[in-house]
């Protein structure tokens, strides 16, 4: 069971011109499956059932992505709680630390670069964290410059941030794009410059 899910415009477009009874049955199937994992009962109307089956793969992908994110967070929290054992009082020599391999050193450098990412005021933090994770999964982690440019795009579309990020993840894109139905001009990089100068931001730990 979950308390929320992303409702794409395409889910509405599929039934907007149909009868009210068909819409009601379709939405009932959609909400019960997305929130409570309940499949449609046997003997339901064929049209709503066919429409539901067409969007079910997208619902399953969203569930899998949300589940993977929760599992990853639990593992990271468990790792943070583990602390090394203290040396004995009469122990004069401490064991030498294991040598780091070149790959381990590169990982440490990457972690140092990503610690303390500043999120500008007005950015949907939950959506942004999903975007950061998505870029890592496709092998294109965000650089400082790309973060700034993508912050600008989101700040220029404050009401569409979740939809834009969901579309990017769903299509496995690297960039963010405004909804096709809306034409907006991006604000200049001055938004981020003002933000950093005023230090009006929230700090989150990078994953």
Secondary structure, 3 states (H helix, E strand, C coil): CCCCCCCCHHHHHCCCCCCHHHHHHHHHHHHHHHHHCCCCCCCCCHHHHHHHHHHHHHHHHHHHHHHHHHHHHHHHHHHHHCCCCCCCCCCCCCCCCCCCCHHHHHHHHHHHHHCCEEEECCCCHHHHHHHHHHHHHCCCCCCHHHHHHHHHHHHCCCCCHHHHHHHHHHHCCCCCCCCCCCCCCCCCCHHHHHHHHHCCEEEECCC
